[in-house]
């Protein structure tokens, strides 16, 4: 069976599929942090921040991680846990997609600068290679932010009549 939808409609479905896939990943990331206590209350968050400080934080982020993030570790751990879960729910359901995407983009940029530093002597291309785990998600969030990722397969899409799109 051939897909005969017009290109704009196919793009909407492709963007929705990507949105839902990223949302499912964020539900997975968030659920174990929210429904368990290892990350939020038993040092999991602090472990990762210290690991970033040992070898992966950009130099301008190290004082922020040491001075602010670790000083407020439990509160920020809960913000991260519930934030990931909220982003995942919003993307999967297709509600508040732009708001969730903005928050996700900011989160991915903070993760990128906190953990993906390849070192001062690294060739320029290694900065991109080191950031793949966060930059790809950042690009997805940017696409959801500027596109109409909630036009199909979403709560909003269910409420809009076909002629109103």
C-alpha positions as CSV (number, residue, x, y, z in Angstrom):
1,X,0.0,0.0,0.0
2,X,1.5,3.3,-1.1
3,X,1.4,6.4,1.2
4,X,-0.4,8.9,-0.9
5,X,-0.7,11.8,1.6
6,X,0.5,15.2,0.5
7,X,4.0,16.1,1.7
8,X,2.8,18.5,4.5
9,X,0.7,15.8,6.0
10,X,3.4,13.2,5.8
11,X,5.8,15.6,7.5
12,X,3.2,16.1,10.3
13,X,3.0,12.4,10.9
14,X,6.8,12.0,10.8
15,X,7.2,14.9,13.3
16,X,4.5,13.4,15.5
17,X,6.2,10.0,15.4
18,X,9.5,11.6,16.5
19,X,7.7,13.6,19.2
20,X,6.1,10.4,20.6
21,X,9.4,8.5,20.4
22,X,11.3,11.2,22.3
23,X,8.4,11.5,24.8
24,X,8.6,7.7,25.5
25,X,12.3,8.0,26.1
26,X,11.7,10.9,28.5
27,X,9.0,8.9,30.3
28,X,11.5,6.1,30.8
29,X,14.2,8.6,32.0
30,X,11.8,10.3,34.4
31,X,9.8,7.4,35.8
32,X,12.6,5.6,37.5
33,X,13.8,8.9,39.1
34,X,10.3,9.8,40.3
35,X,9.1,6.4,41.4
36,X,12.5,5.4,43.0
37,X,14.6,7.3,45.5
38,X,18.1,6.4,44.4
39,X,18.4,9.5,42.1
40,X,16.6,12.1,44.2
41,X,17.2,11.1,47.9
42,X,20.1,8.7,48.0
43,X,22.9,10.5,46.1
44,X,22.3,9.5,42.5
45,X,22.1,13.1,41.3
46,X,25.2,14.1,43.2
47,X,27.1,11.1,41.8
48,X,26.4,12.3,38.3
49,X,27.2,15.9,39.0
50,X,30.6,14.9,40.6
51,X,31.2,12.6,37.6
52,X,30.6,15.5,35.2
53,X,33.0,17.6,37.3
54,X,35.7,15.0,37.2
55,X,36.0,14.9,33.4
56,X,33.1,16.2,31.4
57,X,32.0,19.7,32.3
58,X,32.8,22.8,30.2
59,X,35.1,25.1,32.2
60,X,32.5,27.8,32.6
61,X,30.0,25.3,34.0
62,X,32.2,23.8,36.7
63,X,31.7,26.7,39.2
64,X,28.0,26.6,38.6
65,X,27.9,22.9,39.2
66,X,30.0,23.1,42.4
67,X,28.6,26.3,43.8
68,X,24.9,26.2,43.0
69,X,23.9,22.8,41.7
70,X,25.6,20.7,44.4
71,X,24.5,23.2,47.1
72,X,20.9,22.6,46.1
73,X,21.2,19.0,44.9
74,X,18.1,17.5,46.4
75,X,15.8,20.2,45.1
76,X,17.4,20.2,41.6
77,X,17.3,16.3,41.5
78,X,13.5,16.5,42.1
79,X,13.2,19.2,39.4
80,X,15.1,17.0,37.0
81,X,13.1,13.9,37.8
82,X,9.6,15.5,37.6
83,X,10.7,17.7,34.7
84,X,11.7,14.7,32.6
85,X,8.5,12.9,33.4
86,X,6.4,16.1,32.6
87,X,8.3,16.6,29.3
88,X,7.7,12.9,28.4
89,X,4.0,13.1,29.2
90,X,3.5,16.3,27.3
91,X,5.2,14.9,24.2
92,X,3.5,11.6,24.2
93,X,0.0,13.1,24.7
94,X,0.7,16.1,22.5
95,X,-0.2,18.7,25.0
96,X,1.8,21.9,25.7
97,X,4.3,20.6,23.2
98,X,6.0,23.9,22.6
99,X,6.4,24.6,26.3
100,X,7.7,21.1,26.9
101,X,10.1,21.5,24.0
102,X,11.4,24.8,25.2
103,X,12.1,23.2,28.7
104,X,13.6,20.1,27.0
105,X,15.9,22.3,24.8
106,X,17.1,24.2,27.9
107,X,17.6,21.0,29.8
108,X,19.6,19.4,26.9
109,X,21.8,22.5,26.6
110,X,22.6,22.4,30.3
111,X,23.3,18.7,30.1
112,X,25.5,19.3,27.1
113,X,27.6,21.9,28.8
114,X,27.7,20.0,32.1
115,X,28.8,16.7,30.7
116,X,30.1,16.7,27.1
117,X,33.4,18.6,27.2
118,X,36.0,16.6,25.2
119,X,38.9,18.6,26.7
120,X,40.8,21.8,25.9
121,X,43.1,20.1,23.4
122,X,40.4,18.3,21.4
123,X,40.0,18.9,17.7
124,X,36.9,20.9,16.8
125,X,35.0,18.0,15.4
126,X,35.3,16.1,18.7
127,X,33.1,18.7,20.4
128,X,30.2,17.5,18.2
129,X,31.0,13.8,18.7
130,X,31.1,14.2,22.4
131,X,27.8,15.9,22.5
132,X,25.7,13.5,20.4
133,X,23.8,12.1,23.4
134,X,22.4,15.6,24.1
135,X,22.7,17.5,20.9
136,X,20.4,15.1,19.0
137,X,17.7,15.5,21.6
138,X,18.3,19.3,21.5
139,X,17.7,19.3,17.8
140,X,14.5,17.3,18.2
141,X,13.2,19.8,20.8
142,X,14.1,22.7,18.5
143,X,12.1,21.0,15.7
144,X,9.1,20.5,18.0
145,X,9.4,24.1,19.1
146,X,9.3,25.6,15.6
147,X,7.2,22.9,13.9
148,X,3.6,21.8,14.4
149,X,4.5,18.6,16.2
150,X,1.1,18.5,17.9
151,X,-1.0,18.7,14.8
152,X,-1.6,14.9,14.6
153,X,-1.6,12.0,17.1
154,X,-2.2,14.5,20.0
155,X,-4.9,15.6,22.4
156,X,-5.0,18.9,20.5
157,X,-5.3,17.1,17.2
158,X,-8.3,15.1,18.5
159,X,-10.0,18.3,19.5
160,X,-9.5,20.1,16.2
161,X,-12.0,19.3,13.4
162,X,-10.3,18.2,10.1
163,X,-11.3,21.4,8.3
164,X,-9.7,23.7,10.9
165,X,-6.1,22.5,10.5
